[in-house]
Amino acid sequence: MPKIFEYLGIILFFYSNEHEPIHVHAKKGEFESKAEFYIIDGEISEIRITNVKGMQPLKGKNLKDFEAFLEEYGNQIIQKWINYFVYHKEVEFEKITQRVK
C-alpha cells in the first residue's frame, strides 16, 4: 500500500492490487473515499469521488480539501499510478503542508 501524499492530515494512497480506472484512496481517521480519474486524449476529463465499501466517506472540510488537492495534483497522482502499476517503480511520498486553494 504505497502512500503517495499527505495533505492537511489526509493520506492519499494506492492499494497494491488496484484496478482501472486510475484512482486514489484518501483516508483521514476512520473516513475514506476514493477518486477516479477519467482521461480523454491525455487530459483529465473528470474526477469522480466515490465511497469505499464498508467505510464512512470523507465529509465537510476534509472532503473539500481532498477535492481541491485533486484539482491541483491530479496529473502527479496519475503519473505516480503509471510509475507504480505500469513501470513497477517505487513512488515517492510527498507531504504537502500548504493549502492549495
Secondary structure, DSSP 8 states (H G I E B T S, - for coil): --EEEEETTEEEE--TT--SS-EEEEEETTEEEEEEEEEETTEEEEEEEEE-TTSB---HHHHHHHHHHHHHHHHHHHHHHIIIIIS------EEE-S---
